[in-house]
Amino acid sequence: MLRRIRSVLENREAGSVLIVTMMIVLIAGGLTIVVLQSSMLTNRDSGVDRQRTVAVDAAESGIDATYAAIQSSSLNPPCTYPSTGTSDVKAFPDPTQVQATITYYDKNQTPLACPLSASAVPAAALIKSTATTQAIAGATNRGVRTMEAYVSLVPIYGNGFNRAIYGKTTIIDGNKSAVYQNSDGSSADLYSDGDIICGNNEVFQGSVIAPNGNINFQNGCSATVSGDLWASGTVTTQSNVTINGRVISSGTNVNLSGNTSVGQTVIANGTIAWSGCSASKNNCLQNMKTSAPPAQKQPFPILRGTSSTTDQWVAAGYQLKGPTAGSCSNVMSDIAAYAGSTTPTLYEVPASCGAVAFSKTNINFKSNFALFAYGGINTSNSVSFTNGAAGGKTLNLYMVVPYDAVASVPCASGAGPVISTSQQFSMDSSLNVLWYTPCDISLSNNTSTNMHGQIFSGSTVTVGNNMSMTFVNTNPLGIDPTSLPTLSYRVDILYKRETHS
């Protein structure tokens, strides 16, 4: 009896243990599910938080990359970063894409249309960079963050006088002229916004660049070019023409005939007509889109005769002079007297005196000299400029018709205050001369061994009849910086923050 009772009790106890054990298993399983769900939720939330952090960092990287893109730009600052599409940021395990938009403002905080026009001068920019990550499974939102920055832009200008000859509308090179590179190896380039026309027996130790016009080496032109022929329009040669560099038409066709030789590649947006094309050399690439010539949008540098300009010459040690007693009859004697001074002189002649006309005279310069003649400059009948500086020092000579001598640039052909030389004009090679006018320049009958300097015209340059010139950068003072080519921008950050817009 007692055994039976004990057995019953033991069986009841075993059942209770089983029930308790099952309850513990169920409770543990429930807790496991709760912990697992909590862990998954926490992990997902952690992933979303991680994506948000990654997105903020990626958006900021888009801001920084845009800074660099603006700083390295020259003529065409970017409108977006990247220029097309989005940029992928390597942020494992959260692939992220970034895109930035840029709004430029002028000095009056007026928004500028982008791409910027040639005349637009940006003074500031608002950059908005948005980074987007991929969605996490089970998450309703993905990491999307936007950063914005407002920056000021300070242009860094280049050298506006890095060409040997600059003719804004046209360059016509006549007979037996030569333009040599500088002794430091600087290329003696010819640049015109219009056409460049070659005469006969020419030597150009540089490139010939017409970013908005044609290059025409026809009508018996014999020439040697050490650099490139590069135009947006048609490039045409005849007779004996040797080009050591490339021939490029970024807009139309290339037509090379006669004994034309090309040292490198011929490239045209259209067709190429040249007997020297060789399939084996692959030296002719037609129907090929190329960039515009590198000098495109290079402005004509502005050199005025106003006090804001002349003050810079005075600060550099020049004495500012004008006609003695205000009499135009004293101009030639004044120039001769001040040229003989050992103090650098800027001599300014008003338009009311007319053109400064040198005739049958020798001017002996003993120091740097700048002639600002509002009525123009011309020479005739055996004029010579000589260097009388002590110790044979090289001098700078500036023959200038100021930019503000005319109402608009370029001048009409043959109109306005021009610069011209003729009938046995000569000058010492130890005088580095800048010929500058917003109107036409015509240099001919030059009997000097070799003139050194530069020719800059806001209209047409015509050279010929034994003109020989070696390119030397004369670095004039007082150039309006807004008329110089922009190399890049210095970016100064005014603020950078996260935004929800």
GIFENSUL-V700073 format. One record per residue. N is the residue number from 1. RES is the residue in one small letter. OMEGA is omega as a letter, one per 30 degrees, with the letter a starting at -180 (none if undefined). Layout:
# GIFENSUL-V700073
N/RES/OMEGA
N/RES/OMEGA
This chain:
# GIFENSUL-V700073
1/m/l
2/l/l
3/r/a
4/r/l
5/i/a
6/r/a
7/s/a
8/v/l
9/l/a
10/e/l
11/n/l
12/r/l
13/e/l
14/a/l
15/g/l
16/s/l
17/v/a
18/l/a
19/i/l
20/v/a
21/t/l
22/m/l
23/m/l
24/i/l
25/v/a
26/l/l
27/i/l
28/a/l
29/g/l
30/g/l
31/l/l
32/t/l
33/i/l
34/v/l
35/v/a
36/l/l
37/q/l
38/s/l
39/s/l
40/m/l
41/l/l
42/t/a
43/n/l
44/r/l
45/d/l
46/s/l
47/g/l
48/v/l
49/d/l
50/r/l
51/q/l
52/r/l
53/t/l
54/v/a
55/a/l
56/v/a
57/d/a
58/a/l
59/a/l
60/e/l
61/s/l
62/g/l
63/i/a
64/d/l
65/a/l
66/t/l
67/y/a
68/a/a
69/a/l
70/i/a
71/q/a
72/s/a
73/s/l
74/s/a
75/l/a
76/n/l
77/p/a
78/p/l
79/c/l
80/t/l
81/y/f
82/p/a
83/s/l
84/t/l
85/g/a
86/t/l
87/s/l
88/d/l
89/v/a
90/k/a
91/a/a
92/f/g
93/p/a
94/d/l
95/p/a
96/t/l
97/q/a
98/v/l
99/q/l
100/a/l
101/t/a
102/i/l
103/t/a
104/y/l
105/y/l
106/d/a
107/k/l
108/n/a
109/q/l
110/t/a
111/p/l
112/l/l
113/a/l
114/c/g
115/p/a
116/l/l
117/s/a
118/a/a
119/s/a
120/a/l
121/v/a
122/p/l
123/a/a
124/a/l
125/a/l
126/l/a
127/i/l
128/k/a
129/s/a
130/t/l
131/a/a
132/t/l
133/t/l
134/q/a
135/a/l
136/i/a
137/a/l
138/g/a
139/a/l
140/t/a
141/n/l
142/r/a
143/g/l
144/v/a
145/r/l
146/t/l
147/m/l
148/e/l
149/a/l
150/y/a
151/v/l
152/s/a
153/l/l
154/v/a
155/p/l
156/i/a
157/y/l
158/g/a
159/n/l
160/g/a
161/f/a
162/n/l
163/r/l
164/a/l
165/i/l
166/y/l
167/g/a
168/k/a
169/t/a
170/t/l
171/i/l
172/i/a
173/d/a
174/g/a
175/n/l
176/k/l
177/s/a
178/a/l
179/v/a
180/y/l
181/q/l
182/n/l
183/s/l
184/d/l
185/g/l
186/s/a
187/s/a
188/a/a
189/d/l
190/l/a
191/y/l
192/s/l
193/d/l
194/g/a
195/d/l
196/i/a
197/i/a
198/c/l
199/g/a
200/n/l
201/n/a
202/e/l
203/v/l
204/f/l
205/q/l
206/g/l
207/s/l
208/v/a
209/i/l
210/a/a
211/p/l
212/n/a
213/g/a
214/n/l
215/i/a
216/n/l
217/f/a
218/q/l
219/n/l
220/g/a
221/c/l
222/s/a
223/a/l
224/t/a
225/v/a
226/s/l
227/g/a
228/d/l
229/l/a
230/w/a
231/a/l
232/s/l
233/g/a
234/t/l
235/v/a
236/t/l
237/t/l
238/q/l
239/s/a
240/n/l
241/v/l
242/t/l
243/i/a
244/n/a
245/g/a
246/r/l
247/v/a
248/i/l
249/s/a
250/s/a
251/g/a
252/t/a
253/n/l
254/v/l
255/n/a
256/l/a
257/s/a
258/g/a
259/n/l
260/t/l
261/s/a
262/v/a
263/g/a
264/q/a
265/t/l
266/v/a
267/i/l
268/a/l
269/n/l
270/g/a
271/t/l
272/i/l
273/a/a
274/w/a
275/s/a
276/g/l
277/c/a
278/s/l
279/a/a
280/s/l
281/k/a
282/n/a
283/n/l
284/c/a
285/l/l
286/q/a
287/n/a
288/m/l
289/k/l
290/t/l
291/s/l
292/a/l
293/p/a
294/p/a
295/a/a
296/q/l
297/k/l
298/q/a
299/p/l
300/f/a
301/p/a
302/i/l
303/l/a
304/r/l
305/g/a
306/t/a
307/s/l
308/s/l
309/t/a
310/t/l
311/d/l
312/q/l
313/w/l
314/v/l
315/a/l
316/a/l
317/g/l
318/y/l
319/q/a
320/l/a
321/k/l
322/g/a
323/p/l
324/t/l
325/a/l
326/g/a
327/s/l
328/c/a
329/s/a
330/n/a
331/v/a
332/m/l
333/s/l
334/d/a
335/i/l
336/a/a
337/a/a
338/y/l
339/a/l
340/g/l
341/s/l
342/t/l
343/t/l
344/p/a
345/t/l
346/l/a
347/y/a
348/e/a
349/v/a
350/p/a
351/a/a
352/s/l
353/c/a
354/g/a
355/a/l
356/v/a
357/a/l
358/f/l
359/s/l
360/k/a
361/t/l
362/n/l
363/i/a
364/n/a
365/f/l
366/k/l
367/s/l
368/n/a
369/f/l
370/a/l
371/l/l
372/f/a
373/a/a
374/y/a
375/g/a
376/g/a
377/i/l
378/n/l
379/t/l
380/s/l
381/n/l
382/s/l
383/v/l
384/s/l
385/f/a
386/t/a
387/n/l
388/g/a
389/a/l
390/a/l
391/g/l
392/g/a
393/k/l
394/t/a
395/l/l
396/n/l
397/l/a
398/y/l
399/m/a
400/v/l
401/v/a
402/p/a
403/y/a
404/d/l
405/a/a
406/v/a
407/a/a
408/s/l
409/v/g
410/p/l
411/c/l
412/a/a
413/s/l
414/g/a
415/a/l
416/g/a
417/p/a
418/v/l
419/i/l
420/s/l
421/t/l
422/s/l
423/q/l
424/q/l
425/f/l
426/s/l
427/m/a
428/d/l
429/s/l
430/s/l
431/l/l
432/n/a
433/v/l
434/l/l
435/w/a
436/y/l
437/t/l
438/p/a
439/c/a
440/d/l
441/i/l
442/s/a
443/l/a
444/s/l
445/n/a
446/n/a
447/t/l
448/s/a
449/t/l
450/n/l
451/m/l
452/h/l
453/g/a
454/q/l
455/i/a
456/f/a
457/s/l
458/g/l
459/s/a
460/t/l
461/v/l
462/t/l
463/v/l
464/g/l
465/n/l
466/n/l
467/m/l
468/s/a
469/m/l
470/t/a
471/f/l
472/v/l
473/n/a
474/t/l
475/n/l
476/p/l
477/l/l
478/g/l
479/i/l
480/d/a
481/p/a
482/t/l
483/s/l
484/l/l
485/p/l
486/t/l
487/l/a
488/s/l
489/y/l
490/r/a
491/v/l
492/d/a
493/i/l
494/l/l
495/y/l
496/k/a
497/r/l
498/e/a
499/t/l
500/h/a
501/s/none
